[in-house]
Amino acid sequence: MRSRRGSPLGPEIFSFLILMKLIKSLPEEYDNACGISVPLKVERRVLAKRRWRGKADDGSDFGFDLDAPFSHGDCFFQEDGKSYVIEQKPEEVFRVSYPGGQQEAAERAWQVGNLHFPAQFSESYLLVENDLAVRQMMERNEIPYEEALEVFRPVVAASGHHHHDDHSHDHEHTHDHDHEHSHSHDHEHAH
């Protein structure tokens, strides 16, 4: 950006670059006795990313370039008697209780899992995204549920998505042909 001589605009207009704190991982240690807890509120889908920006409740700006995503409740930065803590925003979910014990819990988990929606499990209920397909399945199968607004922390697949980056081969491929291709025409075109 260019400014005229004597213009009040200069390097100070880029101060936001200096004020944003870049976080790459959780601190090795942090002081549990640190006075004030300052939340940085973030949606679950953003929290699952490794690169994102956020603003804490006190206005402090943070950039995140992480090896592994943070979780709700993580203290990620301390400064001047303040502990900055990840606070995942609550979201609309369905709460599905299973008072019938393990058998009922397994059936509910299987039915919800069959839809491939994220789910969070506890001893007495499961949480699943508030989605029309889930609602319809539960109503069709007469599964009692209630709508709730909660911090949703679904199970993450242990296996994840796996890529094979090594595509080397110990054998050769040949694309030569032992026959000829003819592209000539023996007929005339009328114009």
N, CA and C of each residue as an Amber inpcrd file, in Angstrom:
protein
   573
   0.8490000  -1.1550000   0.0000000   0.0000000   0.0000000   0.0000000
   0.9000000   1.2250000   0.0000000   0.5710000   2.2040000  -0.7740000
   1.3480000   3.4240000  -0.8820000   0.6230000   4.5750000  -0.2060000
   1.3580000   5.4520000   0.4320000   0.7370000   6.6360000   1.0210000
   1.5230000   7.8690000   0.6160000   0.8360000   9.0230000   0.6270000
   1.5110000  10.2820000   0.2860000   2.4510000  10.6670000   1.4100000
   3.4080000  11.5380000   1.0550000   4.2890000  12.0820000   2.0780000
   3.4870000  12.8530000   3.0990000   3.8320000  12.6610000   4.3420000
   3.1510000  13.3750000   5.4020000   1.7890000  12.7820000   5.7420000
   1.4130000  11.7260000   5.0460000   0.1330000  11.0850000   5.3130000
   0.2110000  10.3490000   6.6440000  -0.8720000  10.3580000   7.4010000
  -0.8490000   9.6280000   8.6700000  -0.7630000   8.1130000   8.4760000
  -0.9920000   7.6460000   7.2360000  -0.8990000   6.2140000   6.9810000
   0.5540000   5.8360000   6.7500000   1.0130000   4.8760000   7.4110000
   2.3840000   4.3970000   7.2660000   2.4410000   2.9850000   7.7910000
   3.6020000   2.5810000   8.2900000   3.7380000   1.2120000   8.7900000
   2.7520000   0.8700000   9.9040000   2.2780000   1.8860000  10.6390000
   1.3730000   1.5990000  11.7520000   0.0420000   1.0090000  11.2960000
  -0.3120000   1.1860000  10.0240000  -1.5720000   0.5880000   9.5760000
  -1.4710000  -0.9320000   9.5190000  -0.2730000  -1.4620000   9.5520000
  -0.0850000  -2.9150000   9.5390000   0.1170000  -3.4730000  10.9450000
  -0.2330000  -2.6900000  11.9630000  -0.0110000  -3.1310000  13.3400000
  -0.7770000  -4.4080000  13.6660000  -1.8850000  -4.6720000  12.9620000
  -2.6380000  -5.8970000  13.2430000  -1.7910000  -7.1310000  12.9860000
  -0.8060000  -7.0370000  12.0940000   0.0630000  -8.1810000  11.8290000
   0.9480000  -8.4800000  13.0260000   1.3100000  -7.4530000  13.7310000
   2.1790000  -7.6130000  14.8900000   1.3710000  -8.0460000  16.1080000
   0.1290000  -7.5920000  16.2240000  -0.6730000  -7.8650000  17.4060000
  -1.2860000  -9.2570000  17.4260000  -1.4400000  -9.8730000  16.2860000
  -2.0130000 -11.2160000  16.2640000  -0.9620000 -12.2120000  16.7450000
  -1.3570000 -13.0390000  17.6940000  -0.4450000 -14.0490000  18.2310000
  -0.6380000 -15.3420000  17.4500000   0.4580000 -15.9210000  16.9910000
   0.4010000 -17.1720000  16.2360000   0.6400000 -18.3350000  17.1890000
  -0.3040000 -19.2540000  17.2330000  -0.2360000 -20.4130000  18.1230000
  -0.0240000 -21.6560000  17.2700000   1.0070000 -22.4430000  17.6110000
   1.3080000 -23.6530000  16.8450000   1.0030000 -24.9340000  17.6180000
   0.9050000 -24.8480000  18.9430000   0.6020000 -26.0310000  19.7500000
   0.1930000 -25.5890000  21.1460000  -0.2720000 -26.5510000  21.9330000
  -0.5690000 -26.2570000  23.3280000   0.7350000 -26.0090000  24.0650000
   0.7230000 -25.1510000  25.0870000   1.9560000 -24.9320000  25.8480000
   2.4080000 -26.2160000  26.5420000   3.7100000 -26.3790000  26.6770000
   4.2520000 -27.5460000  27.3850000   3.7240000 -27.5780000  28.8160000
   3.7560000 -26.4320000  29.4590000   3.2500000 -26.2940000  30.8220000
   2.4900000 -24.9890000  30.8970000   1.5000000 -24.9550000  31.7590000
   0.8640000 -23.6810000  32.0270000   0.4940000 -23.6090000  33.4910000
   0.3850000 -22.3900000  33.9800000   0.1560000 -22.1250000  35.3850000
  -1.3270000 -22.2660000  35.6980000  -1.7000000 -23.3090000  36.4370000
  -3.1050000 -23.5190000  36.7960000  -3.6360000 -22.4070000  37.6890000
  -2.7550000 -21.7260000  38.3890000  -3.1700000 -20.6650000  39.2980000
  -3.3150000 -19.3280000  38.5770000  -3.1210000 -19.3170000  37.2830000
  -3.2070000 -18.0890000  36.5120000  -4.6040000 -17.4930000  36.6820000
  -4.6720000 -16.2400000  37.0790000  -5.8890000 -15.5430000  37.4830000
  -7.1040000 -15.5960000  36.5920000  -7.1220000 -14.8240000  35.5410000
  -8.3220000 -14.6130000  34.7450000  -8.3700000 -15.5820000  33.5680000
  -9.5310000 -16.2250000  33.3940000  -9.7300000 -17.1120000  32.2500000
 -10.4580000 -16.3290000  31.1610000  -9.8580000 -16.2520000  29.9800000
 -10.4400000 -15.5150000  28.8590000 -10.8190000 -16.5170000  27.7710000
 -12.1220000 -16.6530000  27.5010000 -12.5330000 -17.6210000  26.4810000
 -12.3240000 -17.1130000  25.0610000 -12.0130000 -18.0410000  24.1840000
 -12.0470000 -17.8030000  22.7460000 -13.1340000 -18.7430000  22.2440000
 -14.2790000 -18.1670000  21.8710000 -15.4370000 -18.9730000  21.4670000
 -15.3190000 -19.3360000  19.9970000 -15.5280000 -20.6250000  19.7090000
 -15.3360000 -21.1120000  18.3430000 -16.3110000 -22.2530000  18.0440000
 -16.7700000 -22.3110000  16.8000000 -17.6630000 -23.3880000  16.3790000
 -16.8820000 -24.6870000  16.1870000 -17.5670000 -25.7990000  16.3740000
 -16.9330000 -27.1250000  16.2790000 -16.2430000 -27.3450000  14.9370000
 -16.8770000 -26.9510000  13.8540000 -16.2990000 -27.1950000  12.5250000
 -15.0220000 -26.3870000  12.3050000 -14.9420000 -25.2130000  12.9020000
 -13.7140000 -24.4140000  12.8170000 -12.6540000 -25.0370000  13.7170000
 -13.0620000 -25.4480000  14.9030000 -12.1380000 -26.0460000  15.8670000
 -11.4820000 -27.3070000  15.3160000 -12.1490000 -28.0100000  14.4320000
 -11.6070000 -29.2400000  13.8430000 -10.5050000 -28.9560000  12.8300000
 -10.4020000 -27.7110000  12.3910000  -9.3780000 -27.3560000  11.4040000
  -8.0320000 -27.1620000  12.0870000  -7.0040000 -27.1570000  11.3000000
  -5.6660000 -26.9310000  11.8500000  -5.1950000 -25.4980000  11.6480000
  -5.7580000 -24.8260000  10.6600000  -5.4230000 -23.4150000  10.4230000
  -6.6890000 -22.5830000  10.4900000  -6.6960000 -21.6220000  11.4160000
  -7.8450000 -20.7390000  11.5600000  -7.4670000 -19.5350000  12.4080000
  -8.3500000 -18.5400000  12.4200000  -8.1550000 -17.3410000  13.2350000
  -9.3150000 -17.2050000  14.1930000  -9.0400000 -16.5970000  15.3340000
 -10.1020000 -16.3600000  16.3010000  -9.7870000 -15.1630000  17.1660000
 -10.8390000 -14.5980000  17.7500000 -10.6910000 -13.4400000  18.6270000
 -11.2550000 -13.8090000  19.9920000 -10.4360000 -13.6300000  21.0290000
 -10.8620000 -13.9260000  22.3920000 -11.8250000 -12.8470000  22.8710000
 -12.5020000 -13.1190000  23.9730000 -13.4850000 -12.1750000  24.5120000
 -12.8800000 -10.8230000  24.8840000 -11.5780000 -10.7810000  25.1740000
 -10.9460000  -9.4940000  25.5050000 -10.4460000  -8.7540000  24.2650000
 -10.7110000  -9.2990000  23.0690000 -10.3040000  -8.6460000  21.8240000
  -8.9620000  -9.1100000  21.2840000  -8.2470000  -9.9550000  22.0200000
  -6.9570000 -10.4600000  21.5360000  -7.1840000 -11.3430000  20.3180000
  -6.3780000 -11.1120000  19.2920000  -6.5100000 -11.8300000  18.0250000
  -5.4660000 -12.9390000  17.9690000  -5.8980000 -14.1430000  17.5970000
  -4.9990000 -15.2890000  17.5230000  -5.1040000 -15.9540000  16.1570000
  -3.9640000 -16.4010000  15.6580000  -3.9100000 -17.2220000  14.4590000
  -3.4270000 -18.6000000  14.8730000  -4.0040000 -19.6430000  14.3030000
  -3.6580000 -21.0120000  14.6750000  -3.1330000 -21.7640000  13.4650000
  -1.9630000 -22.3620000  13.6200000  -1.3350000 -23.2080000  12.6080000
  -0.8650000 -24.4500000  13.3640000  -1.7460000 -25.4210000  13.5110000
  -1.5790000 -26.5090000  14.4710000  -1.1810000 -27.8300000  13.8370000
  -0.4750000 -28.6390000  14.6110000  -0.1940000 -30.0150000  14.2020000
  -1.4180000 -30.8950000  14.4380000  -2.1590000 -30.5980000  15.4960000
  -3.3730000 -31.3470000  15.8400000  -4.4150000 -30.3490000  16.3360000
  -5.6790000 -30.5670000  16.0090000  -6.7230000 -29.6260000  16.4320000
  -6.8470000 -29.5400000  17.9510000  -7.3020000 -28.3870000  18.4320000
  -7.5650000 -28.1920000  19.8560000  -8.9530000 -28.7230000  20.2030000
  -9.2080000 -28.8370000  21.5190000 -10.5010000 -29.3040000  22.0210000
 -11.0870000 -28.2800000  22.9790000 -12.3670000 -28.4130000  23.2190000
 -13.0750000 -27.5800000  24.1850000 -12.3540000 -27.6620000  25.5320000
 -12.0520000 -26.5130000  26.1220000 -11.4130000 -26.4710000  27.4320000
  -9.9020000 -26.3570000  27.4080000  -9.2750000 -26.4920000  26.2440000
  -7.8120000 -26.3810000  26.1610000  -7.3590000 -24.9590000  26.4730000
  -6.3680000 -24.8440000  27.3690000  -5.7130000 -23.5620000  27.6290000
  -4.5640000 -23.4740000  26.6330000  -4.6290000 -22.5090000  25.7100000
  -3.6470000 -22.4650000  24.6330000  -2.6330000 -21.3350000  24.7530000
  -2.8590000 -20.3780000  25.6800000  -1.9320000 -19.2520000  25.7840000
  -2.1110000 -18.5910000  27.1440000  -0.9880000 -18.1430000  27.7490000
  -1.0340000 -17.3970000  29.0020000  -0.1530000 -16.1700000  28.8860000
  -0.6860000 -15.0620000  29.4020000   0.0680000 -13.8040000  29.3450000
  -0.5590000 -12.8160000  30.3270000   0.2720000 -12.1170000  31.0680000
  -0.1640000 -11.0460000  31.9740000  -1.3040000 -11.4730000  32.9010000
  -1.1870000 -12.6440000  33.4990000  -2.1980000 -13.1110000  34.4430000
  -3.4790000 -13.6100000  33.8020000  -3.4710000 -13.7970000  32.5050000
  -4.6550000 -14.2910000  31.7940000  -4.3620000 -15.6510000  31.1730000
  -5.3450000 -16.5400000  31.2610000  -5.2740000 -17.8330000  30.5760000
  -6.3150000 -17.8190000  29.4690000  -5.8770000 -18.0260000  28.2410000
  -6.7850000 -18.0530000  27.0950000  -7.2090000 -19.4960000  26.8570000
  -8.5280000 -19.7130000  26.8590000  -9.0870000 -21.0590000  26.8430000
 -10.0660000 -21.2110000  25.6780000  -9.9640000 -22.3510000  24.9910000
 -10.9020000 -22.6680000  23.9110000 -12.2690000 -22.9670000  24.5180000
 -13.2860000 -22.2710000  24.0320000 -14.6570000 -22.5230000  24.4590000
 -15.4880000 -22.8200000  23.2120000 -15.7650000 -24.0890000  23.0140000
 -16.5580000 -24.4880000  21.8510000 -17.9840000 -23.9980000  22.0300000
 -18.5470000 -23.4130000  20.9720000 -19.9170000 -22.9060000  21.0290000
 -20.9010000 -24.0740000  21.0410000 -21.9580000 -23.9630000  21.8630000
 -22.9920000 -24.9980000  21.8330000 -23.7090000 -24.9870000  20.4870000
 -24.2650000 -26.1360000  20.1100000 -25.0020000 -26.2220000  18.8540000
 -26.2550000 -27.0690000  19.0530000 -27.1750000 -26.9410000  18.1140000
 -28.4240000 -27.6970000  18.1870000 -28.1550000 -29.1680000  17.8870000
 -28.5940000 -30.0160000  18.8110000 -28.4080000 -31.4620000  18.6740000
 -29.6930000 -32.1640000  19.1030000 -29.7550000 -33.4460000  18.8100000
 -30.8080000 -34.3040000  19.3480000 -30.1840000 -35.1290000  20.4630000
 -30.8890000 -35.1920000  21.5850000 -30.4700000 -36.0400000  22.7050000
 -31.3640000 -37.2770000  22.6750000 -30.7340000 -38.4410000  22.5440000
 -31.4620000 -39.7090000  22.4720000 -31.0780000 -40.5310000  23.7000000
 -32.0250000 -40.6760000  24.6090000 -31.7690000 -41.4530000  25.8290000
 -31.9690000 -42.9310000  25.5500000 -31.2970000 -43.7500000  26.3670000
 -31.5040000 -45.1970000  26.2740000 -31.6020000 -45.7720000  27.6870000
 -32.8000000 -45.5850000  28.2890000 -32.9880000 -46.0820000  29.6550000
 -33.0600000 -47.6030000  29.7360000 -33.1730000 -48.2880000  28.5930000
 -33.2850000 -49.7490000  28.5670000 -31.9550000 -50.4690000  28.6920000
 -30.8720000 -49.7650000  28.9440000 -29.5880000 -50.4190000  29.1570000
 -28.7560000 -50.5910000  27.8980000 -27.8060000 -51.5210000  27.9840000
 -26.8250000 -51.7040000  26.9110000 -27.4430000 -52.1220000  25.5850000
 -28.4310000 -52.9970000  25.6160000 -29.0590000 -53.4550000  24.3760000
 -29.6840000 -52.2730000  23.6310000 -30.4320000 -51.4620000  24.3450000
 -31.0660000 -50.2950000  23.7280000 -30.0100000 -49.2970000  23.2540000
 -28.9570000 -49.1180000  24.0350000 -27.8730000 -48.2080000  23.6450000
 -27.2320000 -48.6720000  22.3420000 -26.9850000 -49.9710000  22.2360000
 -26.3700000 -50.5120000  21.0190000 -27.2860000 -50.3180000  19.8120000
 -28.5890000 -50.5560000  19.9920000 -29.5380000 -50.3720000  18.8880000
 -29.5900000 -48.9210000  18.4310000 -29.6620000 -47.9930000  19.3870000
 -29.7180000 -46.5660000  19.0390000 -28.4300000 -46.1400000  18.3360000
 -27.3040000 -46.5860000  18.8450000 -26.0160000 -46.2300000  18.2360000
 -25.9240000 -46.7820000  16.8190000 -26.4030000 -48.0030000  16.6130000
 -26.3700000 -48.6040000  15.2760000 -27.2680000 -47.8300000  14.3210000
 -28.4830000 -47.4760000  14.7730000 -29.4230000 -46.7590000  13.9090000
 -28.8750000 -45.3870000  13.5120000 -28.3350000 -44.6650000  14.4680000
 -27.7720000 -43.3420000  14.1720000 -26.5010000 -43.4940000  13.3410000
 -25.6680000 -44.4580000  13.6850000 -24.4220000 -44.6800000  12.9480000
 -24.6540000 -45.0530000  11.5020000 -25.7600000 -45.7210000  11.2330000
 -26.0970000 -46.1120000   9.8680000 -26.3040000 -44.9040000   8.9610000
 -26.6190000 -43.7630000   9.5420000 -26.8030000 -42.5330000   8.7590000
 -25.4840000 -41.7860000   8.5450000 -24.4320000 -42.2440000   9.1730000
 -23.0940000 -41.6510000   9.0380000 -23.0440000 -40.2010000   9.5060000
 -23.7800000 -39.8860000  10.5630000 -23.7120000 -38.5630000  11.1710000
 -22.8340000 -38.6530000  12.4080000 -22.0950000 -37.6000000  12.7200000
 -21.2870000 -37.6100000  13.9370000 -22.1740000 -37.7980000  15.1690000
 -21.6610000 -38.5150000  16.1590000 -22.4160000 -38.7610000  17.3880000
 -21.4760000 -38.7370000  18.5870000 -22.0320000 -38.3430000  19.7150000
 -21.3140000 -38.3270000  20.9900000 -22.0640000 -39.2540000  21.9340000
 -21.3480000 -40.1110000  22.6560000 -21.9880000 -41.1250000  23.4860000
 -21.6580000 -40.9320000  24.9550000 -22.6540000 -41.1710000  25.8020000
 -22.4470000 -41.2070000  27.2470000 -23.1300000 -42.4750000  27.7690000
 -23.1040000 -42.6840000  29.0790000 -23.7120000 -43.9000000  29.6450000
 -25.2210000 -43.9430000  29.4710000 -25.8850000 -42.7830000  29.4610000
 -27.3500000 -42.7880000  29.4520000 -27.9920000 -42.1550000  28.2200000
 -27.2010000 -41.5490000  27.3470000 -27.7690000 -40.9220000  26.1530000
 -26.6940000 -40.7360000  25.0930000 -27.1570000 -40.4400000  23.8780000
 -26.2350000 -40.0480000  22.8210000 -26.7060000 -38.7150000  22.2620000
 -25.7740000 -37.9650000  21.7080000 -26.0750000 -36.7130000  21.0230000
 -25.7390000 -36.9030000  19.5550000 -26.5820000 -36.3470000  18.6900000
 -26.3450000 -36.4160000  17.2530000 -26.7620000 -35.0770000  16.6580000
 -26.1480000 -34.7060000  15.5390000 -26.4750000 -33.4390000  14.8850000
 -27.9720000 -33.3060000  14.6610000 -28.4690000 -32.0950000  14.8280000
 -29.8640000 -31.7970000  14.5290000 -29.9770000 -31.6730000  13.0180000
 -30.4400000 -32.7410000  12.3920000 -30.5390000 -32.7880000  10.9420000
 -31.8680000 -33.4440000  10.5690000 -32.4480000 -33.0060000   9.4600000
 -33.7430000 -33.5250000   9.0280000 -33.7140000 -35.0440000   8.8210000
 -32.6600000 -35.5720000   8.2250000 -32.5720000 -37.0210000   7.9870000
 -32.5750000 -37.7980000   9.3020000 -31.8810000 -37.2760000  10.3060000
 -31.8490000 -37.9370000  11.6140000 -33.2330000 -37.8760000  12.2480000
 -33.8620000 -36.7000000  12.1920000 -35.2040000 -36.5340000  12.7610000
 -36.1900000 -37.5250000  12.1200000 -36.1660000 -37.6100000  10.8010000
 -37.0870000 -38.5060000  10.0920000 -36.8550000 -39.9660000  10.4640000
 -35.5950000 -40.3730000  10.5660000 -35.2820000 -41.7530000  10.9410000
 -35.7990000 -42.0500000  12.3500000 -35.6040000 -41.1100000  13.2730000
 -36.0400000 -41.3570000  14.6510000 -37.5650000 -41.3910000  14.7460000
 -38.2330000 -40.5240000  14.0130000 -39.6970000 -40.5370000  14.0280000
 -40.2400000 -41.8040000  13.3650000 -39.6430000 -42.2160000  12.2590000
 -40.0700000 -43.4300000  11.5510000 -39.9140000 -44.6650000  12.4470000
 -38.8290000 -44.7140000  13.2130000 -38.5550000 -45.8630000  14.0840000
 -39.0820000 -45.6720000  15.5070000 -39.8360000 -44.5930000  15.7140000
 -40.4340000 -44.2860000  17.0150000 -39.3980000 -44.2480000  18.1370000
 -38.2790000 -43.6000000  17.8480000 -37.2180000 -43.4220000  18.8400000
 -37.4610000 -42.0870000  19.5450000 -37.6620000 -42.1090000  20.8630000
 -37.8720000 -40.8400000  21.5680000 -36.5790000 -40.0180000  21.5920000
 -36.7380000 -38.7120000  21.3960000 -35.5910000 -37.8080000  21.4120000
 -36.0550000 -36.4390000  21.8750000 -35.1090000 -35.6080000  22.2460000
 -35.4060000 -34.2200000  22.5730000 -34.3620000 -33.3270000  21.9170000
 -34.7750000 -32.1120000  21.5950000 -33.8410000 -31.1440000  21.0250000
 -33.0970000 -30.4750000  22.1710000 -31.8150000 -30.2070000  21.9620000
 -31.0010000 -29.5870000  23.0010000 -29.9730000 -28.6610000  22.3600000
 -29.4290000 -27.7740000  23.1560000 -28.3440000 -26.8900000  22.7400000
 -27.1630000 -27.2230000  23.6430000 -26.1560000 -27.9110000  23.0890000
 -25.0350000 -28.3890000  23.9030000 -23.7210000 -28.2720000  23.1480000
 -22.6380000 -28.2850000  23.9080000 -21.3170000 -28.4070000  23.2920000
 -21.2490000 -29.8370000  22.7730000 -21.0810000 -29.9740000  21.4720000
 -21.1410000 -31.2830000  20.8100000 -19.7320000 -31.7270000  20.4820000
 -19.3070000 -32.8370000  21.0900000 -17.9580000 -33.3630000  20.8850000
 -18.0510000 -34.8010000  20.3980000 -18.3540000 -34.9780000  19.1130000
 -18.5630000 -36.3290000  18.5900000 -17.2820000 -37.1510000  18.5430000
 -17.4890000 -38.4530000  18.4870000 -16.3880000 -39.4020000  18.3540000
 -15.7050000 -39.1600000  17.0120000 -14.3840000 -39.1780000  17.0170000
 -13.6150000 -39.0400000  15.7810000 -13.0640000 -40.4100000  15.4360000
 -13.2170000 -40.8060000  14.1860000 -12.7490000 -42.1270000  13.7520000
 -11.2580000 -42.2700000  14.0040000 -10.8670000 -43.3850000  14.5730000
  -9.4570000 -43.6290000  14.8630000  -8.6590000 -43.8490000  13.5920000
  -9.2820000 -44.5120000  12.6310000  -8.5470000 -44.8160000  11.4040000
  -8.4450000 -43.6100000  10.4980000  -9.4480000 -42.7550000  10.4980000
  -9.4110000 -41.5700000   9.6520000  -9.3620000 -41.9290000   8.1850000
  -8.9580000 -40.9940000   7.3970000  -8.8600000 -41.1870000   5.9520000
  -7.3950000 -41.3930000   5.6230000  -7.0640000 -42.4620000   4.9610000
  -5.6700000 -42.8160000   4.7280000  -5.3150000 -42.6500000   3.2600000
  -4.2040000 -42.0110000   3.0150000  -3.7150000 -41.8370000   1.6490000
  -2.4330000 -42.6320000   1.4690000  -2.2600000 -43.2150000   0.3150000
  -1.0090000 -43.8760000  -0.0310000  -0.2520000 -42.9390000  -0.9470000
   0.8300000 -42.3670000  -0.4350000   1.5920000 -41.4140000  -1.2310000
   2.6610000 -42.0820000  -2.0750000   3.0590000 -43.2950000  -1.7190000
   4.1290000 -43.9590000  -2.4400000   3.5380000 -44.7650000  -3.5830000
   3.7410000 -44.2980000  -4.7880000   3.2050000 -44.9830000  -5.9540000
   4.3110000 -45.5810000  -6.8170000   5.4310000 -45.9160000  -6.2200000
   6.5190000 -46.4860000  -7.0070000   6.2430000 -47.9610000  -7.2610000
   6.8070000 -48.4700000  -8.3350000   6.6190000 -49.8640000  -8.7160000
   7.9740000 -50.4990000  -9.0000000   8.0510000 -51.7940000  -8.7720000
   9.2800000 -52.5210000  -9.0670000   9.2610000 -53.1190000 -10.4620000
   8.2160000 -52.8760000 -11.2200000   8.1370000 -53.4250000 -12.5660000
   7.8710000 -52.2860000 -13.5470000   8.1530000 -52.5670000 -14.7930000
   7.9860000 -51.5320000 -15.8080000   6.6450000 -51.6750000 -16.4970000
   6.1600000 -50.5560000 -16.9930000   4.9410000 -50.5360000 -17.7910000
   5.3290000 -50.1490000 -19.2050000   4.8050000 -50.8400000 -20.1590000
   5.0490000 -50.4420000 -21.5390000   3.7270000 -50.0930000 -22.1920000
   3.7530000 -49.0690000 -22.9770000   2.5540000 -48.6280000 -23.6700000
   2.7630000 -48.6840000 -25.1780000   3.7490000 -49.4630000 -25.6240000
   4.0010000 -49.6220000 -27.0560000   2.9980000 -50.6150000 -27.6250000
   2.7120000 -50.4590000 -28.9070000   1.8060000 -51.3680000 -29.5940000
   2.5600000 -52.0680000 -30.7140000   2.2490000 -53.3280000 -30.9330000
   2.8900000 -54.0850000 -32.0060000   2.0970000 -54.0170000 -33.3030000
   1.0810000 -53.1810000 -33.3420000   0.3060000 -53.0660000 -34.5670000
   0.1770000 -51.5920000 -34.9420000  -0.1520000 -51.3670000 -36.1840000
  -0.2610000 -49.9920000 -36.6670000  -1.6970000 -49.5220000 -36.5810000
  -1.8390000 -48.2130000 -36.4860000  -3.1580000 -47.5940000 -36.4940000
  -3.3000000 -46.8210000 -37.7870000  -4.4010000 -47.0080000 -38.4810000
  -4.6500000 -46.2790000 -39.7180000  -5.7860000 -45.3070000 -39.4890000
  -5.5820000 -44.0900000 -39.8890000  -6.6110000 -43.0740000 -39.7260000
  -7.0070000 -42.4910000 -41.0750000  -6.7820000 -43.2160000 -42.1440000
  -7.1420000 -42.7130000 -43.4750000  -8.5600000 -43.1350000 -43.8050000
  -9.1700000 -42.4190000 -44.7190000 -10.5280000 -42.7010000 -45.1580000
 -10.4930000 -43.0610000 -46.6310000 -11.2340000 -44.0690000 -47.0280000
 -11.2800000 -44.4790000 -48.4270000 -12.4910000 -43.9040000 -49.1550000
 -13.2310000 -43.0230000 -48.4650000 -14.3920000 -42.4480000 -49.1320000
 -14.2560000 -40.9330000 -49.2090000 -15.0340000 -40.3310000 -50.0900000
 -14.9480000 -38.8820000 -50.2820000 -16.0400000 -38.1960000 -49.4890000
 -15.7510000 -36.9600000 -49.1360000 -16.7250000 -36.1380000 -48.4320000
 -17.3100000 -35.1460000 -49.4100000 -18.6010000 -35.0420000 -49.4870000
 -19.2410000 -34.0610000 -50.3640000 -19.4190000 -32.7660000 -49.6010000
 -19.0480000 -31.6670000 -50.2320000 -19.1930000 -30.3640000 -49.5620000
 -20.1490000 -29.4960000 -50.3090000
